[in-house]
Amino acid sequence: MDFFTAQDHARRKTGHLVILLILAVLALIAVTTLVIAIAVHLMGGVQPSGPPGSPQTVDLSVQGLASALTFELVAGVAAVVLAIVVLGSLFKQMQLSRGGRAVAEALGGREINLNTRDADERRILNVVEEMAIASGTPVPSVYVLEDESINAFAAGHRPGNAVIGITRGTIRNLTREELQGVVAHEFSHIMHGDMRLNMRLVSVLHGILVIGLLGGTLLRSMRYRRIGGGRRDNSAVAILGMGAALMLIGYAGTFFGNLIKSAVSRQREYLADASAVQFTRNPQGIGGALVKVGTHTRGSYLEAAQAAEFSHLFFGQGLRLGFNRMMATHPPIEDRIKRVMPDWDGRFQVTWPTAQAETETASEDSAKDSAKSARTVGMMAGAAVLTGASARSAIGAMGQPDQRHLDLARATLDALPESIRTAAHEPFAARALMYALLLSQDREVRARQLQSLEQAALPDVYRELQHHAQEVLLLDDQLRLPLVELALPALKSLSEEQARHFRHCMGLLIKADGQVSLFEWTLYQMLLHNMSERDTGSANRKLKDLQPECQVLLSVLAAAGQDDPAEIHAALHAAEKELPFALAPTEEPPGMGALNQAVEKLRRLRPLQKPALLKAMARCIEHSGEIRPAEAELFRAVADMLDCPMPPLLTE
C-alpha cells in the first residue's frame, strides 16, 4: 500500500468508525431509554392487588412498560445521552489539543533533554533524528517513560505535533538496530495516518465511557441514602437501579468501542511491522525487538494508570489480557515475528547484552556508519547533481523510505559541524541558527539585518547568533533544510509568547531588503507550519477545483528553475501533463503572498488528489535536467505543508 492509498484508507476508516460508533451510541440510547422506562414504571406503576392493607405488586406487563415508553421520554433520553457523549468527547479532545505531548504527559512521560548526557537517551535521540530526516517528517520530540517493560508509541494529530514515547526498558535492553526497527515502526504510524486515527478514537471512546462514569457517581451518591421498604423508598431503589444500569450501559459501550479499536489496531500493526522492515532493510531489527518483548519478564505491559485509554497506540500489547483475548489491541507476538522473520524457530531465546558488549557493538556500528557517511558526504560535496529522476524517486518513496535514505540522513547529520548540531538542540541557539539562515550574503543588507535584530532579539539569542553566524553562512545549500528539521524539537518547546517574538524577529530579517526571496518564504512557512496548530479544515477538495492555485505554485516553481521565459513556459507545459487541466503561460511569476494563499488552499486536497500535484511539480523540476537548491527546497517544503513526508532527494 503506497503512502497516498494508506492516507486515504485511514481517512475512509475514520468514516467507517464514525458509523459504527454512531450505532453504538444508538444502542446506548435504546438501552438507557428502556432502563429509565422501567424506573419510571417502578416509581409510578405500583398497583394494589387486593383489599386495602394487603401486599402490593408491581405491574411489569408488556402493556404497562409500553405505556411508559412515550415519545417525549425517548426524545429526552436521546438528547441527554447524545449531550453526554458529545461533551465527553469534546472534553477529551480539548485535553489532547496539544497533540502527542498531552498523551506522553498523561502516561507519565518526561521529555528527553536534547543535550542529555545519558548514553541511552543520546542513542535514542540519534536514532529518531536519523529516521525523521530519512523519512522527510519533522523531527518529533522524544519522551521517556520510566517503565522497565519494552514498549513505545507515536502520538499526535499530524506529523508537526507528533511525539515518540519510549520506555526505559526499551532503550536499555535493545541494540541500536532493534531500536531502529521499533522507531521505524512508529514512524510508519505517523506517515500513514494511523496516529491521527488513533487520537480520534481516544476522544470518541471517552464520550461513551462518560456514561459509565455517571453511573458510578450515582451509585456513590447512594452511600448517604437509606433504602428501606415502603412506597416512598421507590425513588431510592430507582436511582440505585439506574446507577447500576448506567455503569453497565457505559461499560458495554466502551466494550463495543474497544472491539472496534482492537480490530483496526491489529491490522495496522502488521502494516507498520512490514514498513519497518522496508525502511531499515533489516528484519532482524524489528524481529529481534519483538523476540525480546516475548522474553522479557515484564514483556510490553505498562504500569501507567492511563495505559488502558491509549492501549491501541503502543508498539506492543500494553495491558495484561487474562482470558479476554477479544480485547487485544495487537496481534499475537508470535504471528508478528513470523511475518518479519519467516525462519524464526519459535523459541524466545535471546542473549541480553552486557554493558561491555553493548559498548563494543556500538563502537563497531559507529565505525561502519562513519565509513558509509564518509562515502555519502563525498557525494554530497562532489559534482553529483539532483535530476528529475531524484524528484520522481522521492515521490515513490513517500511513506516507504529505504536504507539509502537512512544512509543519506546519517551522512547529512555527520556533515553538519558538531557545534551546529549541538546548538540546534538548545532553544536559544536554535532560534539563532534560524536567524543566521536568513542573513543575506550581501554585506550591506546583512548589516541592516543585524542592526534591527540587535534591538529586537533577546540578548542571549543575539550572542548565539554572533557565535554561529559565520559557520551557518558557509553551510552547503543541501544542509539548510536538514538543519531546520533538526532544530524543530527545540523550537516547538517555545512558549506561545516566545514563538510570537521569534516570528516577529524573523519578519524583521526578511523585510530588511524590501523583498521576500523564495528561500525566505520556504523557511518561514516550514517553521510556521510545524510550530503552530493551524487547521487545514476538511481534506475534501479536488485538484480541478484548485486550478488557479496550481497555476500559482507551478509558475513560482518554474521560475525558480529557469531564467529564460521560453524555458519557464516549457516547464509549465511539461507539468500540465500530470494535471486534468492546462496551465496558462505567465509573463511574471506570482509574488510570495499569492504563493502563500495558494498553498493554504492546496493543503485541503484529498489524499488521492495530491500525487498528481507532486508529480506535476517533479515534471516542472526535471525539465531543465537538474534541480537547483531553491527548487528542491520549495518542492520538499510544499510537500511538508501538504503533510506528505518527502524523503531527501537522492543523487544519481
N, C-alpha and C positions, 0 to 999 in steps of 0.2 A: 504494500500500500504506500503510494507516494505521499509527500507532505500535504499537498492540497486536498487529495482524497481523504486523508486522515483528518484534516481540519474540518472538511465538510461532513465527514461521518460523525465527528464529535458534536458538530452543530445540530445535525439531524437527531443524534441520540438524545440531545438535550430536549428536543421537541417530544420525542417518544416518552422520555421520563416524565415530562410535564403531564402528558396524557395519563400515564399510569398513576402518577401521584394525585391527579385530579380524581381518578377512580377511587383511590384510597380515601381521599377526603370525603367523597360522596358516601362511601361505606361508613365512615365515621359519623356523618350526618344522619344516615339511616339508623344506625345502631343507637346513637345518642337520642334520637327522637323517640325510638321505641322505649328506651330506658326511662326517659322523662315522662312518657305517656303512662307507663306502669306506675311511676312515682305519683303522678297526679291522680291516677285512679285509686291508688292506695290511700291517698290523703282525703279523697272526696267520695270514694265509691264503696264505703262500708255499709252493708245492708243488714237490717235486723232479720234474723232467721226464725224468730218465734215471738212469744208474748213478751211484753216489757220485762226487763230484768234478766232475760235469758241470754246465753252467749251470742255474740255477733260474728258473722262471717264476712269474708271479702269476696265480692263478685269478680272473678277473674275469667269470665267467659269471653269468647272472641268478640261478641257483640259489645260487651262492656268496654273492652280495650279499644275497639274500633271507634267507639263514641268519643274516646279521649283524643284520638288522632285527628285533630282538626287542622284545617289549612293554616290557620293562624299559628298553631303550635309548630307545625313543620317549617313554616317560613321563619319563625322566630329562632328556632334551634339552628336552622341552616345559617342564618345571619350571624348568630353568636359563634358557631363553630368556625365559619369562614373568617370571622374577625380575629378569633384566637390564633388560627393557623397563619393568617397573613401577618398579623402583628408580631407573632413569634418569629416568623421568617425574616421580617424586616429588621427586627431587633438583632438577630444573629448576623444579618447582612451588614448592619452598621458596625457590629463588633469586628467583622472581618474586612472592613473597608480599607484598612491599611495593607491588605494583601497578605503575603506569606509571613510577614513579621508577626502579625496577630496570631497566626496559628503556632508559630515557633514559640512565642512567649507563653501562649496558653498551655503548651506542653512542657513548660519549664525550661526552655532552651535559652542559652546565652550566646549572644553574637560573638564570634571569634574576632579578637583584635587583629586587624590586618597586618600589624607589625609584631605579632606574637613571637616570643622566643621558644615556645613549646614546640618540640620537634614534630610531634604527632599533628598538632594543629597546623604547623607550617606546611607539612606534607599534604594535608587535605586541601588547604588553600591553593597550593600549586596545581594540584590535580583539577580542581574546579576552574581555575583560571585558564588552564590549557584547554579543557573541554569547552568552555564558553567561547573562547576565541576561535577554536576549530569549528564550532557549530554555527558561529555567527550570532549567537544570542548574547544579550548584555550579561556581564559577569554578575551572578547573583551573590547576595550576602550569604554567609555560611554560619549556621547556628549549631552548637554542640549541646546534646542532651546528656547530662551526667548519669548515664544508664549503662550497665555493663552488657546489655544484650547487643546483638548485631542487627541494626536496622537503620533506615534513612527515609527521607521523604522530600518531595518538592511541593511547594505550596505557593499560591499567588493567583491573581486574576488574569495576568498576562506576563510575558517574559520580563517586562520592565519592573515589576514589583515582586518577582519570584524570589524565593529563598530556598537554599538547600539545608535541610536539617539532618544531622547525623549523630549517632550515639557515640559515647566514649568507647564502648566496646568495639565498635566498627573500626574506628581509626587506630585503635590499639592492637587489634588482632588480625587485621587484613594486611596483606602485602600491597605494594603500590599498584601492581596490575589488577589485583582484586578490587582495590578502591576505585580504579579506573572503570571497571565493569559496573560497580554499583552506581557511581556518579553518572556514567553514560546511560544507565537505565533511567535514572531520574531526569536527565536532560531529554530523554525521549518523551516523558510525560509532559515536559514543558513545551517541547516543539510541536507535539501532535494534538494539543488541545485537551488532553486528559486532565491536566491540572485545573483548568478553568471549569470543566465539567464537575470535577470533584468538589471544588469550592461551592458551586451552586447546590450540589447535593447536601452539603453540610447545612446550608441555610434553610432549605426546604424541609429537610427531615427534622430540624429543630422546631419548626412550626407545628409539626404533628406531635412531637414529644411534649409540647407545652400542655396539651390536653391531659396527658398522664400526670404531669406536674400539678395541674389544677386539682385533679382528683386526690393526689397526695395531700394537698393543702386542706381540702375539705375533711379528709379523714383525721388529720392532725387537729383540726378545729373541734372534733367531737370529744377530745380529751376533757374538755371543760363543760360537757353537757351530760346530763344524767338521762339514761334511757330506761324507761320502765313500761309497765302495762298501761292500758287505757288509751282512749281515742286521742287525747291531747299529746301523746308521745309519737303519733304517726309522723309528724314532721321531722322529728329527730331520726326516726327509722329511715325515712325517705332520703334525708341528707346523707346518712351513713351509706345507704344503698347506692345513691348517686355518686358519692365519692369513690366507692369501690368500683362501680361501673366505669366511671371516667378513667380511673387508673388502668383498668383492663382495656378499655377502648383505646386509650392513648398508647399503651404499650403494644397493642395489636397493630395500630397504625405504624408505630415505629418498626415492628417486626416486618410488616409488609414493605416498608421503605427500605429496610436493611437487606431484604431479599433482592430488591431491585439493585441496590448499591453493590451487593456482592456479585450479582450476575454480570454487571458491567465491569467491575474491577477485575474479576478473574481473567476475562478475555484480554483486557488491556495490559495485564501483567505479562502475558505471553508475548504480546507485540513489543513491549518495552525490553524484554529479555533479548528478543531477536535483534532489535535495533542496537542494543549494547554490543552484541557480537559483531554486527556490521561496522559499527563505529570504531571499535578497538581492533578489529580483525584478530581477536584473541578469545576464543570460547573459554579458555582456562581462567580468564579473569572473572567474569560473572559466574561461571560454573564453580570455580573454587570458592567464591564468596558464599554461594548457596550451600555448598557442602559444609562449610564451616558453620553456617546457621544451623544445619541439621546436627552438627556435632557438639556445638557449644552448649554448656549446661543451662544457660538462660535462653538459648535459641534467639528468636526475634521478638520475644514478649516484653512489652514495655510496662513500667510501673507508673507512668504518668496518669494522674487522676482523670484526665480528659482523653485518654487514648482511644476509648470506645467511639467517641464522637468523630475522630479523624482516622479511624482504622483503615479506611479504604485508600488513604494517601500513602501508606507505608510501603517500603521495599519488601518486607516480609510480614507474615501474619502477626499483628501486634497484640492480639488477645488470645488467651487460652480458651479453647472452644469446648472442651469436655466432649459430651455426646452430641452437641448441637453443630454438626458439620455443615448443615444447610446455611449457616450464617457466616461461613468462611469467606473473607473478602479476597483471599488469594488461592490459587490452585495448590494442590499438594506439592510440597517441595521436591519430592522425588520426580514428579512429572516435569517440573521446570528444569531440573538438572538434566534429565534425559533429552529434553528438547535441544539444549545448547551443547551437551556433551553426549552424543548417542553411544559412545563406547564406555560410558561410566558403568562400573561393575556393581553398583547398587550399595556399596559399603560406605558408611560415613566414617572414614578414617583419614585424618589429616595430621601433619606434623606441625605443631604450633611453634613458630619461630622464636628462638631466644633473642635477647637484645643484641648479642654479638652477631648472630647470623643475619638478623634484620639489617644491622648497620653495614655488614659486608655486602648483602644483596643490594641495598640502596646505593652503595658506592659503585657496584658494577653497573646497575641500571643508569646511574648518573653518567658514568663514563660512556656507555652506549648512546645515551641521549645526547651527550655533548658531541660525539662523533657525527651523529645524524644531523644535529643542529649546525655543526660547522659546515657540513656539505650544503645544507639548505641556505645558510647565511651567505655562503659563497655565491649561490644562485641569485639571492636577493640583491646582493651588491654588484653582481656582474651585469652582463649585457642582455640577460633574459628579459623578454617583454611579455606583457599581458596581451593576448589576442582575443578575437571574438570567440574562439573556442573556449577561452578561460571563462567568459561570462555564461555561455551555454552550459558548460560543465558545472558551474556553481549553482545554476538553477536546478539541474538534475540532482544535485547533491543536497538540496534543501531538505532538512529533516532526516537526511541519511548521509551525514559526513562519514569519511573513512580515515584510514590510517595516514594517508597523505596529508589530509587537513590537520591531523593531530601533530604530525611531524613539523608541518609549517608553523603551527601555533607555538610549539616548543622553540623552534628557531627564531620566531618573532620575539618571544619573551627574552631569549638569550641575546638577541641583537640590541635590545634596549639597554642602555647603560644602567648599571646596578643602582646608581644614585637616583635615576629617574624612576625605576621600578619601586624603590623604597618610598620615594616621595609620593607616588600615586596612591599609596595606601594610607596616607595621612590627610585628614580633611583640609587643614590649612594649605599644605603643599599641593594637594590635588587641585585646589582652586587656582593656585599659582601656575601650575602646569597648563591648565586650560587657558589662562590669560596669556601665557607665553606662546601657545599655538596661534593666538590671534595677533601677535606682534608682527608688524609689517617688515619686509626686507628693506624697505625704503627708510633711510635713517631719519629724515625729517618727519615722516609720518610716525615712525616709532617713538621719536622724541615727544611728539604731541600725545601719543597714547600713554606713555609712561608718566607724563606730567599730569594728565587727567586722572590716571589710576592712583598716583601717589596721594592725591587729595581725597579720592573716594574709597579706596580699598582699605581693609583692615591693616594696621601696621605689620602684624606678623605675616600676613599673606603677601604683602608687598616685599618684605625681606626675603621670603622664599622665592618670589619671582626674580629678584635680583640675583639670587644664588643659582637658579636653574635656567634663566632666560637664554643664555648663550648656547647651552647644551641642547635645548629644545630647538632653537633656530637651526642647528646643524643636523637635526634628525632627518633621516631619509623619509621621503613622502609616504612610502609604504608603511611606515611605523606610526603615522599620525592617528589613524582610526584605532589600531590596537591599543595605543596609549589612552585614548578616550574610553575604550571599553574597560581597560584595567582600572581606571580611576572612578568608574561609576559607583562601586560599593561605598567608597569614602564620600562621594558627593551626595549619594542618596541618604547618608546619615545626617545631613544638614537639617536643621530645624526649618520650619516654613519661613521664618524671618531671615535666616541666613541664606536660604535658597533665593529669596526675593532680592536680597542685596547682591548675591552672586550674579544673578541675571542682569541686574542694573549695571554692574561693572563691565560685564561682557558687552552690553549695549553701548557703553561709552567707547570701548575699544573698537567696536565695529563701525561706529559712526565717525570716528576720528578723521577719516579721509573723505567723508561725504558720500561714500558708495558702499554697497554690500557685495562682496565677492562671493563666488559660488562656494568656496570652502568655508567662508564665514557663515553663510546660510546653513550649510550642511552641518557644521559643528554645533551651532546654536540649536537647530531643530532636533538633532540627535539627543542633546542634553535635555532639552525641554520635554521631549517625548518620554525619555527614560526616568526623569526626575519628578514628573508630575503624574497626576491621576486623571489626565484628560480622557473623557469617554468618547469613543467614536460614534456612539449610537448603534443601532442595529445594523449588522452587515447584510444589507438586502439590495444593494444597488447592482445593476448590470453595467457592463462596460459600454454598451451602446448608449446608455443614458448619460454617460460622462464623457462624451466626445470632446467638448471644449477643454475639459481638464486634462485629458490625454494629450491634446494638441499643445497645451502649455508645457507640460512636463517634457514631452519628447522634443519640443523646439529648444528648450533650455539645454537638454542633453546633447542634441545635435550640435549646437553652437559651442558646447564645451569641448567637443572632439575635433571640430573642423573650423578653419578660419575663412575659407572660400565660400561665399554664398551659394555657389553652384553645388559644392560638396555637402553643404548643410541640407539643401533641398534633396540631394540624392540620398542622404542618410535618413531623412524623413520618409522618402519613398520606400526605402528598404524596410523601415519599421512598420509601415502600414500593411505589409504582407501578413502580419500576425494579428491584425485588427479587423473587426467587422465593418469598418468604415474607412474612408480616405482621409488623409491629412493634407491640409492646405499649406502651401509654401508661405513662409513668413519673411518679411523684409528685415525686421529687427527681433531678436529674441525677447521674450517677455521678461519683466522685472522679477525680482525676488518676492515681492508682495503677491504678485499673481501666482507664482510658483507655490507659495505657502498656502494660499486658498485652494489651489488645485489639489495639492497633496492631501489636505484635510478632507476634501470630498472623496478622493480616491481611497481613503482609509476605510470607507464604508462598503467597499466591493465585497461581493460574496466570495468565499474561498475559491470556488472553481472558476471565478472570473479573473483572478489575479495572475495565473500563469500566462495568459495572453499578453497582459500588460508588461510583465517582466521579460517575456520573450521578445516583445517589440523593442524594449529598451536594449536588450542584447543585440538585436539586429542593427539598431542605431549605432551601438558602440563598435560593432565589428566592421562597419562599413569602411573605416579608414585603414583597417588591417592591424592596428594596435590600439591599446587602451591607454589614454592619458590618466595620470593620477586623479585629476578633477572628475573625469568620467567614472572611474572606479569608485571613488568616494561617494558621488551622488547616487550611483547605482545601488551600492550597499546601504546607504543612508535611507533611501526611499523604501527599499525592501524592509529595513528595520522599522520604519514608520508604518508600513503595512502589516507589521507583525509577522513577517516572513523571514525567518532566520537564514541569512545568506552566508554560507561559509566563505573563507578567504578565497580570492581568485588565484588559481594555480598557474604558474608559468609553464611553458612548454619545455 
